């Protein structure tokens, strides 16, 4: 089990992403627009840089919903490979069976 501070830090990042998502998309639209003047471009760029670093979607880490493990994450199920194996073997994930050949 990872430190609870690491899990809480990731949750805080998720909240910041939600909070600043609208502002971030508006500023990025200004930056991507080819008709934007240089003054508008640099103003938007400055505002974007002043937003918190952790409000960027790229800083969120995928973590297992059961154990909090950051690696071996299976996105379709939202759990780590270890938890996935345990759930699959106990029959708690419908349609998943152990393969053998």
CNS distance restraints for C-alpha pairs under 8 A (distance, minus, plus):
assign (resid   1 and name CA) (resid  67 and name CA) 5.90 0.50 0.50
assign (resid   1 and name CA) (resid  68 and name CA) 6.52 0.50 0.50
assign (resid   1 and name CA) (resid  69 and name CA) 6.75 0.50 0.50
assign (resid   2 and name CA) (resid   6 and name CA) 7.01 0.50 0.50
assign (resid   2 and name CA) (resid   7 and name CA) 7.48 0.50 0.50
assign (resid   2 and name CA) (resid  67 and name CA) 7.78 0.50 0.50
assign (resid   2 and name CA) (resid  68 and name CA) 6.28 0.50 0.50
assign (resid   2 and name CA) (resid  69 and name CA) 6.45 0.50 0.50
assign (resid   3 and name CA) (resid   7 and name CA) 6.87 0.50 0.50
assign (resid   4 and name CA) (resid   8 and name CA) 6.09 0.50 0.50
assign (resid   5 and name CA) (resid   9 and name CA) 5.97 0.50 0.50
assign (resid   6 and name CA) (resid  10 and name CA) 6.33 0.50 0.50
assign (resid   7 and name CA) (resid  11 and name CA) 6.33 0.50 0.50
assign (resid   7 and name CA) (resid  68 and name CA) 6.71 0.50 0.50
assign (resid   8 and name CA) (resid  12 and name CA) 6.15 0.50 0.50
assign (resid   9 and name CA) (resid  13 and name CA) 6.33 0.50 0.50
assign (resid  10 and name CA) (resid  14 and name CA) 6.37 0.50 0.50
assign (resid  10 and name CA) (resid  60 and name CA) 6.21 0.50 0.50
assign (resid  10 and name CA) (resid  61 and name CA) 6.62 0.50 0.50
assign (resid  11 and name CA) (resid  15 and name CA) 6.40 0.50 0.50
assign (resid  12 and name CA) (resid  16 and name CA) 6.26 0.50 0.50
assign (resid  13 and name CA) (resid  17 and name CA) 6.14 0.50 0.50
assign (resid  13 and name CA) (resid  54 and name CA) 5.42 0.50 0.50
assign (resid  13 and name CA) (resid  55 and name CA) 6.29 0.50 0.50
assign (resid  13 and name CA) (resid  59 and name CA) 7.33 0.50 0.50
assign (resid  13 and name CA) (resid  60 and name CA) 6.23 0.50 0.50
assign (resid  14 and name CA) (resid  18 and name CA) 6.39 0.50 0.50
assign (resid  14 and name CA) (resid  55 and name CA) 7.73 0.50 0.50
assign (resid  14 and name CA) (resid  57 and name CA) 7.93 0.50 0.50
assign (resid  14 and name CA) (resid  60 and name CA) 6.56 0.50 0.50
assign (resid  15 and name CA) (resid  19 and name CA) 6.18 0.50 0.50
assign (resid  16 and name CA) (resid  20 and name CA) 6.12 0.50 0.50
assign (resid  16 and name CA) (resid  54 and name CA) 6.63 0.50 0.50
assign (resid  16 and name CA) (resid  55 and name CA) 4.78 0.50 0.50
assign (resid  17 and name CA) (resid  21 and name CA) 5.58 0.50 0.50
assign (resid  17 and name CA) (resid  54 and name CA) 7.24 0.50 0.50
assign (resid  17 and name CA) (resid  55 and name CA) 4.33 0.50 0.50
assign (resid  17 and name CA) (resid  56 and name CA) 6.01 0.50 0.50
assign (resid  17 and name CA) (resid  57 and name CA) 5.98 0.50 0.50
assign (resid  18 and name CA) (resid  55 and name CA) 7.82 0.50 0.50
assign (resid  19 and name CA) (resid  55 and name CA) 7.79 0.50 0.50
assign (resid  20 and name CA) (resid  24 and name CA) 6.00 0.50 0.50
assign (resid  20 and name CA) (resid  51 and name CA) 7.90 0.50 0.50
assign (resid  20 and name CA) (resid  55 and name CA) 6.21 0.50 0.50
assign (resid  21 and name CA) (resid  25 and name CA) 6.17 0.50 0.50
assign (resid  21 and name CA) (resid  55 and name CA) 7.64 0.50 0.50
assign (resid  22 and name CA) (resid  26 and name CA) 6.27 0.50 0.50
assign (resid  23 and name CA) (resid  27 and name CA) 6.23 0.50 0.50
assign (resid  24 and name CA) (resid  28 and name CA) 6.11 0.50 0.50
assign (resid  24 and name CA) (resid  48 and name CA) 6.76 0.50 0.50
assign (resid  25 and name CA) (resid  29 and name CA) 6.04 0.50 0.50
assign (resid  26 and name CA) (resid  30 and name CA) 6.49 0.50 0.50
assign (resid  27 and name CA) (resid  31 and name CA) 6.39 0.50 0.50
assign (resid  27 and name CA) (resid  44 and name CA) 5.61 0.50 0.50
assign (resid  27 and name CA) (resid  45 and name CA) 7.44 0.50 0.50
assign (resid  27 and name CA) (resid  47 and name CA) 7.70 0.50 0.50
assign (resid  27 and name CA) (resid  48 and name CA) 6.48 0.50 0.50
assign (resid  28 and name CA) (resid  32 and name CA) 6.09 0.50 0.50
assign (resid  28 and name CA) (resid  44 and name CA) 7.90 0.50 0.50
assign (resid  28 and name CA) (resid  48 and name CA) 7.97 0.50 0.50
assign (resid  29 and name CA) (resid  33 and name CA) 6.09 0.50 0.50
assign (resid  30 and name CA) (resid  36 and name CA) 6.57 0.50 0.50
assign (resid  30 and name CA) (resid  40 and name CA) 7.78 0.50 0.50
assign (resid  30 and name CA) (resid  41 and name CA) 6.76 0.50 0.50
assign (resid  30 and name CA) (resid  44 and name CA) 6.84 0.50 0.50
assign (resid  31 and name CA) (resid  36 and name CA) 7.29 0.50 0.50
assign (resid  31 and name CA) (resid  41 and name CA) 5.74 0.50 0.50
assign (resid  31 and name CA) (resid  44 and name CA) 6.87 0.50 0.50
assign (resid  31 and name CA) (resid  45 and name CA) 7.19 0.50 0.50
assign (resid  36 and name CA) (resid  40 and name CA) 6.23 0.50 0.50
assign (resid  36 and name CA) (resid  41 and name CA) 6.15 0.50 0.50
assign (resid  37 and name CA) (resid  41 and name CA) 6.05 0.50 0.50
assign (resid  38 and name CA) (resid  42 and name CA) 6.14 0.50 0.50
assign (resid  39 and name CA) (resid  43 and name CA) 6.14 0.50 0.50
assign (resid  40 and name CA) (resid  44 and name CA) 6.07 0.50 0.50
assign (resid  41 and name CA) (resid  45 and name CA) 6.10 0.50 0.50
assign (resid  42 and name CA) (resid  46 and name CA) 6.07 0.50 0.50
assign (resid  43 and name CA) (resid  47 and name CA) 6.30 0.50 0.50
assign (resid  44 and name CA) (resid  48 and name CA) 6.09 0.50 0.50
assign (resid  45 and name CA) (resid  49 and name CA) 6.24 0.50 0.50
assign (resid  46 and name CA) (resid  50 and name CA) 6.35 0.50 0.50
assign (resid  47 and name CA) (resid  51 and name CA) 6.71 0.50 0.50
assign (resid  51 and name CA) (resid  55 and name CA) 7.08 0.50 0.50
assign (resid  52 and name CA) (resid  56 and name CA) 7.78 0.50 0.50
assign (resid  54 and name CA) (resid  59 and name CA) 6.14 0.50 0.50
assign (resid  54 and name CA) (resid  60 and name CA) 7.99 0.50 0.50
assign (resid  55 and name CA) (resid  59 and name CA) 7.72 0.50 0.50
assign (resid  56 and name CA) (resid  60 and name CA) 7.79 0.50 0.50
assign (resid  61 and name CA) (resid  70 and name CA) 6.93 0.50 0.50
assign (resid  62 and name CA) (resid  70 and name CA) 6.11 0.50 0.50
assign (resid  62 and name CA) (resid  73 and name CA) 6.75 0.50 0.50
assign (resid  62 and name CA) (resid  75 and name CA) 7.99 0.50 0.50
assign (resid  63 and name CA) (resid  68 and name CA) 5.18 0.50 0.50
assign (resid  63 and name CA) (resid  69 and name CA) 5.46 0.50 0.50
assign (resid  63 and name CA) (resid  70 and name CA) 4.50 0.50 0.50
assign (resid  63 and name CA) (resid  71 and name CA) 7.27 0.50 0.50
assign (resid  63 and name CA) (resid  73 and name CA) 6.47 0.50 0.50
assign (resid  63 and name CA) (resid  78 and name CA) 7.65 0.50 0.50
assign (resid  63 and name CA) (resid  79 and name CA) 7.27 0.50 0.50
assign (resid  63 and name CA) (resid  80 and name CA) 7.47 0.50 0.50
assign (resid  64 and name CA) (resid  68 and name CA) 4.54 0.50 0.50
assign (resid  64 and name CA) (resid  69 and name CA) 5.18 0.50 0.50
assign (resid  64 and name CA) (resid  70 and name CA) 6.50 0.50 0.50
assign (resid  64 and name CA) (resid  73 and name CA) 6.23 0.50 0.50
assign (resid  64 and name CA) (resid  78 and name CA) 5.91 0.50 0.50
assign (resid  64 and name CA) (resid  79 and name CA) 4.19 0.50 0.50
assign (resid  64 and name CA) (resid  80 and name CA) 5.08 0.50 0.50
assign (resid  65 and name CA) (resid  78 and name CA) 6.13 0.50 0.50
assign (resid  65 and name CA) (resid  79 and name CA) 5.65 0.50 0.50
assign (resid  66 and name CA) (resid  79 and name CA) 6.64 0.50 0.50
assign (resid  66 and name CA) (resid  83 and name CA) 7.51 0.50 0.50
assign (resid  67 and name CA) (resid  79 and name CA) 7.96 0.50 0.50
assign (resid  67 and name CA) (resid  80 and name CA) 7.82 0.50 0.50
assign (resid  67 and name CA) (resid  83 and name CA) 7.71 0.50 0.50
assign (resid  69 and name CA) (resid  73 and name CA) 7.65 0.50 0.50
assign (resid  69 and name CA) (resid  80 and name CA) 6.46 0.50 0.50
assign (resid  70 and name CA) (resid  80 and name CA) 7.71 0.50 0.50
assign (resid  71 and name CA) (resid  80 and name CA) 6.90 0.50 0.50
assign (resid  72 and name CA) (resid  80 and name CA) 5.15 0.50 0.50
assign (resid  72 and name CA) (resid  81 and name CA) 5.26 0.50 0.50
assign (resid  72 and name CA) (resid  82 and name CA) 7.88 0.50 0.50
assign (resid  73 and name CA) (resid  78 and name CA) 6.90 0.50 0.50
assign (resid  73 and name CA) (resid  79 and name CA) 5.74 0.50 0.50
assign (resid  73 and name CA) (resid  80 and name CA) 4.22 0.50 0.50
assign (resid  73 and name CA) (resid  81 and name CA) 6.15 0.50 0.50
assign (resid  74 and name CA) (resid  78 and name CA) 5.74 0.50 0.50
assign (resid  74 and name CA) (resid  79 and name CA) 5.64 0.50 0.50
assign (resid  74 and name CA) (resid  80 and name CA) 5.72 0.50 0.50
assign (resid  74 and name CA) (resid  81 and name CA) 6.45 0.50 0.50
assign (resid  74 and name CA) (resid  84 and name CA) 7.93 0.50 0.50
assign (resid  75 and name CA) (resid  79 and name CA) 7.08 0.50 0.50
assign (resid  77 and name CA) (resid  84 and name CA) 7.75 0.50 0.50
assign (resid  79 and name CA) (resid  83 and name CA) 6.11 0.50 0.50
assign (resid  79 and name CA) (resid  84 and name CA) 6.03 0.50 0.50
assign (resid  80 and name CA) (resid  84 and name CA) 5.99 0.50 0.50
assign (resid  81 and name CA) (resid  85 and name CA) 6.14 0.50 0.50
assign (resid  82 and name CA) (resid  86 and name CA) 6.43 0.50 0.50
assign (resid  83 and name CA) (resid  87 and name CA) 6.06 0.50 0.50
assign (resid  84 and name CA) (resid  88 and name CA) 5.95 0.50 0.50
assign (resid  85 and name CA) (resid  89 and name CA) 6.03 0.50 0.50
assign (resid  86 and name CA) (resid  90 and name CA) 6.21 0.50 0.50
assign (resid  87 and name CA) (resid  91 and name CA) 6.21 0.50 0.50
assign (resid  87 and name CA) (resid  92 and name CA) 5.23 0.50 0.50
assign (resid  87 and name CA) (resid  93 and name CA) 6.16 0.50 0.50
assign (resid  88 and name CA) (resid  92 and name CA) 5.94 0.50 0.50
assign (resid  88 and name CA) (resid  93 and name CA) 5.41 0.50 0.50
assign (resid  88 and name CA) (resid  96 and name CA) 6.03 0.50 0.50
assign (resid  88 and name CA) (resid  97 and name CA) 6.56 0.50 0.50
assign (resid  88 and name CA) (resid  98 and name CA) 7.52 0.50 0.50
assign (resid  89 and name CA) (resid  97 and name CA) 7.33 0.50 0.50
assign (resid  89 and name CA) (resid  98 and name CA) 7.07 0.50 0.50
assign (resid  91 and name CA) (resid  96 and name CA) 7.67 0.50 0.50
assign (resid  91 and name CA) (resid  97 and name CA) 7.85 0.50 0.50
